[in-house]
Amino acid sequence: MEQFKKVTIEDKDILMKYLSYNKPWACDYSVGNLILWADVFNTQFALAEDMLFIKFMKDRELYFAYPMGNGDLKRAFEWLFAYCEENNIEFKMNNVEPEMFKEVEKIYPDEFEITYVRDNADYIYSTEDLKNLSGKKYHGKKNHVNKFQKTYPDWVYESITDKNIDECIEMVKEWCAENKCCEDRSKADEICVLIKGLRNRTELKLIGGIIRTAGKIVALTLGEKANNDMFIIHFEKAFKGIQGAYPMIGQQFIIHELSDYAYVNREEDMGVEGLRKSKESYYPVFMAEKGILTKK
């Protein structure tokens, strides 16, 4: 059978081709995410039956992603079952959205069960909501932005370009030191992935923005286009001592870069209480559920 190989940046065109046939909400099916996190999750892929197959490690468990491409879904699942049997692997599929599960149910009625994991659900927001911060529910966010602009009247927004990329990387390293990333494996992994994304942003078609005060970068964000309707924000970093920097970069990035998109995916909260509270405070229009699919 076709062998899986490690995902690398050289595979971007292949991944883009097969992922473009589908329109998932989950951030996990973006080209940038797959490539940037490949070392962390040991992400591998194979091509067969005109479909893209992905497998990865998470919490020391081996999972497959939902097959993507232009081929027949039943034949794709049969290919996966044969691969698992040949290699003595338990079949488990992760990042399965409700619409994906419906398709599986059509082919294999009542043969599979799905367990949705709240910690892994992506937050999907209206671009207009995050741009305007209008109404009572966004009153606090609007105040933070206004206070930031008043406190730092010399603030400026810039797109990330070749001219400021070295400063961006230095800012991320400084943020890492400030937040003691070396003492937290997940934070250290994220920073390494972010720097990799900054260095390869042109090749991966990533878009980013920064906020400066007194000439210094104090906030940074980076993401990619998922499809014509949705943009995914992969990273957002700001210094603790700069009050309002997070809502400021969030709003300004959308104003300057994302006016053509209806939705913004700000990814999952991973069960981190502070992160969940922050993401919920921006009032997502819905959550993109992701579940684990197993045989009954």
C-alpha positions, -999 to 999 in steps of 0.1 A, spaced: 0 0 0 9 36 -4 33 46 24 28 77 45 56 104 45 63 133 68 46 166 59 71 192 48 69 227 33 78 212 -1 44 194 0 23 226 2 10 225 -34 -1 189 -30 -19 196 3 -35 227 -12 -48 208 -42 -65 181 -22 -77 203 7 -93 227 -18 -120 201 -28 -136 204 7 -147 233 29 -142 223 65 -146 248 93 -119 232 115 -85 250 115 -68 216 115 -74 212 77 -54 243 67 -22 239 48 -3 262 71 -14 244 103 -5 210 88 30 221 77 39 243 107 29 217 134 41 187 115 72 182 138 51 186 169 24 161 159 46 139 136 21 147 108 23 124 78 3 120 46 -4 96 18 -22 98 -15 -45 71 -28 -80 68 -44 -77 105 -55 -78 114 -18 -54 129 8 -49 108 39 -33 123 70 -22 107 103 -8 123 133 1 118 170 -18 137 197 -16 129 235 5 98 225 -24 85 204 -23 78 167 -52 94 147 -62 98 111 -78 129 98 -109 129 76 -100 120 40 -99 150 17 -101 151 -20 -121 144 -51 -124 106 -47 -151 83 -34 -154 85 4 -163 48 9 -133 37 -11 -112 60 10 -125 45 42 -119 10 28 -83 20 20 -79 32 56 -93 1 71 -70 -21 49 -40 1 60 -49 -3 97 -53 -40 93 -20 -45 74 -1 -24 100 -20 -36 131 -32 -1 139 -65 7 157 -87 29 136 -94 62 152 -102 94 134 -99 129 150 -111 164 140 -143 150 125 -170 177 121 -207 170 124 -212 173 86 -184 148 81 -200 124 105 -233 126 86 -214 115 55 -199 86 73 -233 76 86 -247 75 51 -221 50 40 -219 30 72 -252 34 91 -249 29 129 -213 14 126 -194 43 141 -197 66 171 -184 101 176 -173 118 208 -171 156 205 -144 173 226 -153 207 238 -117 217 244 -110 212 207 -139 231 192 -129 262 171 -144 296 178 -160 311 146 -167 348 147 -184 373 124 -158 395 108 -181 425 111 -186 419 148 -149 419 155 -142 448 133 -168 472 146 -171 460 183 -206 475 183 -233 472 208 -235 466 245 -219 432 245 -186 446 231 -187 477 253 -158 465 274 -136 456 243 -143 490 228 -132 507 260 -100 488 260 -93 498 224 -101 535 231 -79 535 262 -50 520 243 -53 546 216 -55 574 242 -25 560 262 -4 554 231 -13 582 207 18 574 185 6 538 178 7 525 143 -5 493 125 18 476 99 14 445 78 42 419 83 67 423 55 103 414 46 112 448 61 100 441 96 102 403 98 134 403 119 118 426 144 88 404 145 109 374 154 128 393 181 94 404 195 83 368 197 115 357 214 111 385 239 74 375 245 87 339 251 112 351 277 86 372 294 61 343 296 88 317 307 82 295 277 112 273 285 93 260 315 63 250 295 67 225 267 34 235 249 44 272 250 79 264 237 64 243 209 40 271 199 68 297 198 90 275 176 60 270 153 52 307 152 88 316 143 88 289 116 56 305 103 71 340 102 102 328 84 81 309 58 51 332 56 55 341 19 59 305 8 29 294 29 8 325 20 4 336 56 -7 371 64 2 390 95 1 424 112 18 443 141 11 472 164 39 495 173 41 521 201 71 544 204 85 525 174 86 491 191 64 461 182 41 454 211 16 431 195 16 406 166 -8 383 148 -4 358 119 -29 336 100 -40 323 66 -69 321 42 -90 290 47 -114 297 18 -132 326 3 -155 330 33 -131 324 63 -97 334 76 -79 315 103 -59 334 129 -32 310 141 -12 332 164 -17 364 185 9 377 209 11 409 229 32 421 259 15 419 293 24 454 303 7 470 273 -30 472 284 -54 468 255 -28 455 231 -46 422 224 -80 437 215 -62 464 195 -42 440 173 -73 418 169 -95 447 157 -68 465 136 -58 433 118 -93 426 107 -99 462 96 -67 463 75 -65 427 62 -98 408 64 -125 429 50 -132 403 22 -140 375 47 -174 368 64 -159 347 92 -128 345 114 -117 313 129 -97 319 161 -91 282 168 -97 262 200 -91 271 237 -75 237 245 -94 237 278 -73 266 292 -96 285 315 -82 320 308 -81 314 271 -117 301 271 -129 331 290 -112 354 265 -125 337 234 -160 335 248 -160 372 256 -158 380 218 -191 361 213 -186 335 185 -214 331 161 -209 293 164 -184 267 175 -169 244 149 -172 211 168 -146 184 162 -149 148 174 -131 115 176 -146 88 154 -143 51 164 -160 19 153 -188 7 176 
